[in-house]
């Protein structure tokens, strides 16, 4: 998940798919057979029905069936009858959610544990696994990576011209300037996708930049038939998908900034590439069945790249539908990029080390969005801050060292002061401090991060800044030696030249991957900290850009 939403998980999206029957690819059959004969099967919870991904050997389809969808439906019905021959209640029958053509050979269905056991006896059955929760794991980052218009990889590759990048995520906000098609070439003739209609979304919103937009939510509907979607369309109502897709291939947008931070020209890593967006993660939830349908659609539509800024559990490769779908895409010559995850810095915290996909960790850059701490003696200290409001005062205010910033009584006594709080040791400690200091309504706060990643604590909704231990000592020294210490805070500063840079971000998951420890992961790191890119305006007080961080932001680079 991106860092600004801790522990955000989707636990629970109506799109038809092609029904052409395809024979089981020989190499895929060997691959699955190897995995299934060397590893134990995963069993579902016996308590209730759940969504399952089912792999089938299509070469076993009886000649009586004209296509695989009819065979799958008949197989499910037969499993239900064998499970309870006297049950006439149609509501208890297993429900076919999707039939997959490319990502895997098989289907997804909602099954009870006993129906699953009957299905395992069916002709052509290979494997089934229960779904796991799916987790969501700018103006300068391209400059920091050495990309420029004059020479190097950008002009040599024509800025990605002609490539089609498929982003499987939360959808797209098509009105963003990052999706303008000025300067874009014609849509490649190999493109077979579509721009679908839906709530607040029409095909006219697509163009030569945004050439495809589709939504998949049948898996959510299978879990909750009464679900109501806020936007049953490819429109992004979260912001994550808009941010990642514009980071990958957003067009040049001059005059971009986030409330004055990072002012400059926004553009994606491949600004002349075409974008196809597949909405599989919804505010109402997400399922692996829908994620798999999105990847299946991307393969069918003819993308060159699939970007997956998400992960789904730490499981063996044979039991991970995203890993298997990535293998199918790789067979088709499609490049797949995934995230390392945001559970660092411990070793083996990386849970999705797919050998045949690029796994991307997150790094810092030498840029920091800052708040300036100006002391009474004229000393200026740059602290991390993305505070978007106005400072409580532009004048020097009394500065106090607060021993315990979790003590509301002490904070209330310092209400008209700028306070210095120490002891920011980890993420959990930080959120406790932040939620204690915010309601105190101080004139300003300075947090001392004890060796932690300062940018991770910089998105603030009250006047404050975060400094490192070295600057924390300078603050304490000034406050103790001065008879009347004062300070003021100034915001909307962008500082360059921070050293060392790049560094692996503390939150970025480290390898080796438990699912495949003999393959070194992650493969590389890319800018993932304080990345500015297009966003859903309604999610951030009308601002068309936002600053996020996480390996989700690194992956599209």
Secondary structure, 3 states (H helix, E strand, C coil): CCCCCCCCEECCCCCCCCCCCCCCCHHHHHHHHHHHHHCCCCCCCCCCCEEEEEEECHHHCCCCCCCHHHHHHHHHHHHHHHHCCCCCCHHHCCEEEEEECCCCCEEEEEECHHHHHHHCCCCCEEEEEECCCEECCCCCHHHHCCCCCCCCHHHHCHHHCCCEEEEEECCECCCCHHHCCCCCCCCCCCCCCCECCECCECHHHCCCCEEEEEECCHHHHHHCCCCCCCCCCCECCCCHHHHHHHHHHCCCEEEEEECCEEEEEECCCCCCCEEEEEECEECCEECHHHHHHHHHHHHHHCCCEEEECCECCCCCHHHCHHHHHHHHHHHCCCEEEEECCCCCCCCCCCCCCCCCCEEEEEECCCCEEEEEEEECCCCEEEEECCCCCCCCCCCCEEEEEECCCCCHHHHHHCCCCEEEEEEECCHHHHHHHHHHHHHHCCCEEEEEECCCCHHHHCCCCCCEEEEEHHHHHHHHHHHHHCCCCEEEEEEEEEECCCCCCCCECCCCCCCCCCCCCCCCCCCEEEECCCEEEECCHHHCCCCCEEEECCHHHHHCC
